[in-house]
Amino acid sequence: MICEKCGSEIESVTCSHCGGVMMKLGPFCYLCGQKCDEADAETTTLHEEGNTVDFTERVLCSDGACIGVINEKGVCKECGKPYLRQG
């Protein structure tokens, strides 16, 4: 498959649960949400503007309603709220 953002070739996989063909971006199918058998033990990266992003290192926003991730300054890239540790 071709990345819509950068135009480079990205490996594609077929989900063993729903049968959908998708870019290999992580251990879960982004079409049905089930864990993909092929990606169980792998660390997945995405080519982004010449850099490699490791999704296993990202920290999700602590606001349960937000879909953003925490940036290097400790605030959410989507909503701007600071990260609050749970517990």
Phi, psi and omega in degrees: 000154179259131178293128180292335184276311187248348179082003179275162180283131178237137180300138177246152180226160175253126180292131180285349181265308184256346179082003180287145175264128185215165173290144180276093184248347182183183183283354182241146176289126179276003175265318182241347177089356181279153178289132181276132182298321184291334187256010186306313187257011185256148169267124186257139179234161179231134177285121181224108177050046177084355180248162175251129181252127179263109184291343179287343182265355184286150178245122182281153179302139181281350175280115185300343181265353184261148180257006185282174176238157182278133179272183183294343178270357178087016177238156182289136179289338181269302188259346178082002179283145176290152179288130176247120179291137178272140174099000000 
